[in-house]
Amino acid sequence: MIFMIFSFLGDLYFLVALLLLIFLVIPYSILTFLGIWVYRDAKRKQINAATWVLIVWIIPFFIGCIIYLSIRNKSDSSNTNRDSSE
């Protein structure tokens, strides 16, 4: 009887650990790597890096990253237009 209780608790702990891994650790790891990439890319493109990292981190479901990529591409095209006109 006691073994069955400990067996059930062991399975429950495994399930909780697996759910934490899936819903917390993996998404925050991805967001951390995205934040590092956005920071380095924004610094290289001379955009306000700290603001964009916060936007990528705060806006849910990776929408912040999509917004950054669209703004980044617009700034690339405007820089190319300015360079070609000079």
Phi, psi and omega in degrees: 000311180295323179298322179294322179295314179293327177294317178296317179295323177297317177295322179294316178297321178296318179296317179296317179297320179294317178295320176298319179296314184291316189262348180238305188291311183294311179298320179291330175293316178297316179296325178295313179295322175296320178297319177296316180296316180297318180299312180295318181293318180293322176298318181294325181268004179058047174250158180295102189290316184296321179296316181290326176295318177296320179297316180296324182283323189275319183285125189285166173059035175061017177292325178300322178292321178295319177297316180299317181297323179290319178294320180298317180292324178295320180290329175296316182290325178289326177292323179290322178294321179293320181293323183285334182279343182276000000 
